Structures are given as C-alpha cells and as structure tokens.
C-alpha cells in the first residue's frame, strides 16, 4: 500500500490555490476563457472552491459582483458547476445555487 508524500500534497494544494488566484484575477479582467481553463484544472484536483468559481464564471449575478463586463453568462452551466461544488461541500455554491432557483 502506497501513501502519498505529504510534501507533494502541500505542493499540489499550493498550485491549486495559485491557479484559483490567477483565475479570479483573470475573471475580473474579463478573460473568462483563460480563467475557466485554470479553474477546470484546479477542479480536477478536487477543489470545491474551483468548482464554485467555475459556476460564478457563468452566473450573471456573480459576474456583476466581480465587476466583470463582456462575459456571456449561462445559467445552465452555472448550475452544473454549483451542483458539483455543493456536492463537494461548498456552502457558497449551495447558496448561489438557491439564488439561481435550483
């Protein structure tokens, strides 16, 4: 039975946090495509925060909160990612999902 090296797990957590920070900055700058790519990578690492932010990148209300202009919202995609984030334990995603009417 092999165990994960705790140092490697810490490195992965740092890398995920960095991707999320970069994606958030990109979203604010209106670079939704780039942000979504980074968030997808972070979500593959199991990050509920990344999944919630992916939902926000498609949620008109969240985009307005972030001050993002010129990015097309898609409520269906927002719900999809919010559901995944909520299943992974994100209370923020559950709250946002209920605002979308789901």
Buried (B, 14 or more C-beta within 10 A) or exposed (E): EEEEEEEEEEEEEEEBBEBBEBBBEBBEEBBBEBBBBBBBBBBEEEBBBBBBBBBBBBBBBBBEEBEBEEBEBEBEBBBBBBBBBBEBEBEBBBEBBEEBEE
